Amino acid sequence: MLRLRVLLILYRQLCPLTLAVSVLMWLVAGYPTLKSDQFLSFVTKFFWLRTASQLLIWYLFRLTNRKEFVFYHHFGLSEIQLAGGVYIIDILLVSLCICLASLILQ
């Protein structure tokens, strides 16, 4: 549970950028909802584009904040665990937002 809390600390730093990228991708795709015909196509493309953008965001974050990783290493979290955890949290939040938007828009 402590590792999750530490991971959420890191996610708070990255979430404005990662959520903005995800929402922008969804809006550019025409904001498909769960019941739309193009949703499956969107999910496939979104997954690959989101993975590539997450790698780029993580690379830039690593370049600019190298000293901050000492804090996370004290809790036994490697950089791969941090990057994967942030990615999973972001995908879950975006999925939740898309599901809620599907309920509201239809």
C-alpha positions as CSV (number, residue, x, y, z in Angstrom):
1,M,0.0,0.0,0.0
2,L,2.9,2.3,0.7
3,R,4.3,1.7,-2.7
4,L,1.0,2.7,-4.3
5,R,1.0,5.9,-2.3
6,V,4.5,6.7,-3.5
7,L,3.5,5.9,-7.0
8,L,0.6,8.3,-6.8
9,I,3.0,11.0,-5.7
10,L,4.9,10.6,-8.9
11,Y,1.7,10.4,-10.9
12,R,0.5,13.7,-9.6
13,Q,3.5,15.3,-11.2
14,L,2.9,13.7,-14.6
15,C,-0.9,13.6,-14.7
16,P,-1.5,17.0,-16.2
17,L,0.5,16.1,-19.3
18,T,-0.5,12.4,-19.6
19,L,-4.2,13.1,-19.1
20,A,-4.1,16.0,-21.6
21,V,-2.4,13.8,-24.2
22,S,-5.0,11.0,-23.7
23,V,-8.0,13.4,-23.8
24,L,-6.6,15.1,-26.8
25,M,-6.3,11.8,-28.6
26,W,-9.8,10.9,-27.7
27,L,-11.1,14.3,-29.0
28,V,-9.2,14.1,-32.2
29,A,-10.7,10.7,-32.9
30,G,-14.1,12.2,-32.7
31,Y,-14.8,11.2,-29.0
32,P,-16.0,7.7,-29.7
33,T,-18.2,6.2,-27.0
34,L,-18.6,2.6,-26.0
35,K,-21.6,2.1,-28.3
36,S,-20.2,3.7,-31.4
37,D,-19.1,1.7,-34.4
38,Q,-15.5,3.0,-34.4
39,F,-14.8,2.4,-30.8
40,L,-12.8,-0.8,-31.3
41,S,-10.7,0.8,-34.0
42,F,-10.1,3.7,-31.7
43,V,-9.0,1.5,-28.8
44,T,-6.5,-0.3,-30.9
45,K,-4.9,2.9,-32.3
46,F,-5.2,4.7,-28.9
47,F,-3.3,1.9,-27.1
48,W,-0.3,2.1,-29.5
49,L,-0.2,5.8,-29.7
50,R,-0.6,6.2,-26.0
51,T,2.2,3.7,-25.4
52,A,4.5,5.6,-27.7
53,S,3.6,9.0,-26.2
54,Q,4.1,7.6,-22.7
55,L,7.6,6.4,-23.6
56,L,8.4,9.9,-24.9
57,I,6.9,11.6,-21.8
58,W,8.8,9.3,-19.5
59,Y,12.1,9.8,-21.4
60,L,11.7,13.6,-21.1
61,F,10.8,13.4,-17.5
62,R,13.8,11.3,-16.8
63,L,16.1,13.8,-18.5
64,T,14.8,16.7,-16.5
65,N,14.2,15.1,-13.1
66,R,17.1,12.7,-12.6
67,K,17.7,13.6,-8.9
68,E,14.1,12.9,-7.9
69,F,14.4,9.2,-8.5
70,V,16.5,8.8,-5.3
71,F,13.3,9.3,-3.3
72,Y,11.5,6.5,-5.1
73,H,14.5,4.1,-4.9
74,H,14.3,4.4,-1.1
75,F,10.9,2.7,-1.3
76,G,12.2,-0.1,-3.5
77,L,10.7,1.0,-6.8
78,S,12.8,0.8,-9.9
79,E,12.4,3.1,-12.9
80,I,10.6,0.4,-14.8
81,Q,8.2,-0.1,-12.0
82,L,7.6,3.6,-11.8
83,A,7.0,4.0,-15.5
84,G,4.7,1.0,-15.7
85,G,2.8,2.0,-12.7
86,V,2.2,5.5,-14.0
87,Y,1.1,4.1,-17.4
88,I,-1.4,1.7,-15.8
89,I,-2.8,4.4,-13.5
90,D,-3.2,6.7,-16.5
91,I,-4.9,4.1,-18.7
92,L,-7.3,3.3,-15.9
93,L,-8.2,6.9,-15.4
94,V,-8.7,7.6,-19.1
95,S,-10.8,4.4,-19.4
96,L,-13.0,5.6,-16.5
97,C,-13.3,9.0,-18.1
98,I,-14.4,7.5,-21.4
99,C,-16.9,5.3,-19.7
100,L,-18.4,8.2,-17.8
101,A,-18.5,10.3,-21.0
102,S,-20.2,7.4,-22.8
103,L,-22.9,7.5,-20.1
104,I,-23.4,11.2,-20.4
105,L,-23.2,11.6,-24.2
106,Q,-25.7,8.8,-24.9
